[in-house]
């Protein structure tokens, strides 16, 4: 989760919304991404999409876990389901995430929401200056 948080902070530093994600297999990061909507002038350049894109084509996603600093939106939930990612671990939830949660769960995706204070702060203050640039 710390890598997803680092990606979220990097997104914020670059002028994007502070969302980060990593795709992990067996404890090894195979893809990482951050929100780059503004940077890439691309409305679908969300953290989860970028993490999946960075991982590239895999023979299977059945043994992976997606870590996301904030709950994936409904758009990002689609590829998670389509590719068969079985579990999503979320740093913090946000208002309006219920439809994507219902979609993921209805397709058998296991969800764990940590409600980490650091992730909540990123969601509540997306443009706040970073106190720790690491």
N, C-alpha and C positions, 0 to 999 in steps of 0.2 A: 504494500500500500504506500510505503514511503516514496517509491519511484513514481507512482501515480500522482502523489501530492507534489513532488518536484516538477513533474510535467505541468501540473496545473499552475504552479507558481511561474514557471517559464512562459506559459501562455499569457498570463497576466502581465508579465514584464514586457512581452512583445505587443501588448495592446489588444489581446484577445480575451475572451471570457475564460475564467480560471477553472478549466476542466482538464483532467489528465487521466490516462488509462494505460494499463499494461496487460498483455496476454502472457500467461505463464504456463509452462509445461514442466512438471516434475521439479518445481522450485527454480527453474531457469526462465528468464524473460526471453520470449521469442518475438515480441513486438511491443513497441511503446509508442504512445502518441499523445498529442495535446490538441486542444481546440485551436484551430487556425483559420476560422471563418474570415476574420478581417485580414490577416496576413496573406491568405491565398485568394481573397475575394471569392470564396467558395462556401455556399450555405450548407453544404454537407460535410465540411471539413471538421467534424466533431472528433473528440478524443478517442472514442471507441472505434470509430471508422478508421482513424489514422493508425491505431494500434493493430487492427486487423490487416490493414494495407501493409504495414511494416513487417508483419509476420509472413506475408506472402501466402501462396497456396500451400496448404498442408495436406498430407494424406488423410488426416483426421483431426478434428478439433475436440473429439469426445474425451480427451484426457487433459484438457486445458481449463484454466480458470481466468476469467476477466476480472481485474481489479480496476475500479473506477472511483475517482475522488468524489463524484456525485452520481446520483442515480441516473442511469442511461435514459435518454428520451425515447419516445416511441419509434423514431426513425432509426436510432441505433439498436433498439431491441430487435428489429427485423433481421439484420445479419447475424446477430448473436444466435437467434433461433435457427435461421436458415443454415448456418454452418455447424450447428450442433454443439455450441459451447454450453457445457452442462451446468456451470456455476458462475455467478457474478457476486463479487464481494464489493460492497459499496461503502465509501467513506462517510457520506451523509445524504439524507433524502432532501427533497425540496418540494414546495407546493406544486401540485399538478403532476407528480410522478405516478399517481395511482393507476392510470391507464396503461402505462408501460409495464408497471409491476404486474398487473393483472394479465397482460399479454404474455410476458415472460413466464409467469407461473403456470398459465394455461397450457404452455408448451413444455412443461416439465423442467424449466430452468430453476435450479436451487438458488435462492437469494439470501444473502446475509448482509444486513445493514449495521454498520459499526457505530454510526452517529458520532464520529470523532470531532472533537472541538475544533481542531485545525481545519478540517474540511468544512464544517459549519461556518467558520469565520470567512473562508474563501467565498462561500455562497452568499453570505450576508454583506460582505464588503468587497465585491469583485474588483474595485478600482483602488483599494487602499494600498498605500505604499508597503513594500515588503520590509518587515523588521529584520529578517534574517535572509540575506541574499543567497544562501546555499540552496 
